[in-house]
Amino acid sequence: MLSGKDSQFLTYLSTATDAGRIPWQPTAADDQFTASLRGKYNVVVGTSREGAWLRMSNEQDQVMLFITNMDDPTDRVERILNAARRIALNVDTAIDEIIQEE
């Protein structure tokens, strides 16, 4: 179950990602994306057989928070993952390039 603070964090990540304020990047792993926050925290979102997940770690690479999509009934983890993918892989730019009339 999510704490109130965890829920606030997911809302922040969702809102900031949608506003383009979080610089998501692809990782070496398939379908995982990472962002550095405040220069000392790292957030990774990804997917597994069980669904989307989000992990926050500190400078020592210790896992501080791990949330699965099943932990959040509002599907924010899944929405953050999808938005992070679009940003990290430049999906909108690729679509624009494909549909651009010559």
N, C-alpha and C positions, 0 to 999 in steps of 0.2 A: 504494500500500500504506500502511496506517495504521501510525504509530509507536505505541509503547507509551503515550506520553503522550496521543496522539489518542484511543486506545481508552479510556483512563481518563476523558478529557473526555466522550466519548459516554456512558459508563456514568454519570458524574455527572449529565449533563443528563437522561438517561432516568429515573434514580432521583429526582432533585429535581423533575422535571416531574410524575411520578406522585404524588409526595408533596404537590404543590401549592405548592412553594416557588419556582417560577419564574413570574413574572407575564407570560405570553405575551399579546401584543396583535396584532390584525390590522394589516396594512400597507395602503397604498393599492392595492397590486398584488393580483390575484386569487390566492388560495391560497398566500399568504406570511404568515408570522407572525414577530414580533420580540420580543426580550426584552433588557433591559439588565442586565448583570452587573457587580457591584462598582462601578457608576456610571461605568465607563470603557470597558467592552467591550460590543459589541452582537452578538447572535447572531440570525441570520435563518434560518428554515427555509422551504423551498418545494418546488415540484415543477415539472418540465419534461418534455418528451417522453422524456427518458432516465431519469426517475424522481426520487425525492426527493434533496434536497441540503441542506447546512448550511454557512453562512458565518459566520465570526467576524471582526469588524473592531475596530480600536482607535479612540481618540478623534479621530484625524485621518482616519477613515473609510478607512484602509488595510486591505485584506483580509489577515488574518493566517493564516487557515485556511479551506480549502474542501474539503468532503468530500461525495462523492456516495454514494448507497445502494450503488452498485456497488463502492465502496471498502471497504465493511464487510459481510462475509458473514453477520453476525448480524442485519442489517436494523434496527439501532438508529436510523439516520437516519429511516427510514420510520415507526418507532414514535414517535419524538420528534415528527415532523410531525403524526401523527394525534392525539397527546395535546395538542400545542400548539393544534391546530384546535379541539378540544373545549373547552379552557380559554378561548381567545381569543373564540370565538363563543358561549360559554355554552350549549353543546349540552345538557348535563344539565338545566339550568334550563328550556330550551325544551321538552324531552321531558316534564319534570314538569308543565309548564303544559298541554301538550296532553293528557296522559293523566289529569290531575286530574279526579276526579269532581265534578260540580257539585251 
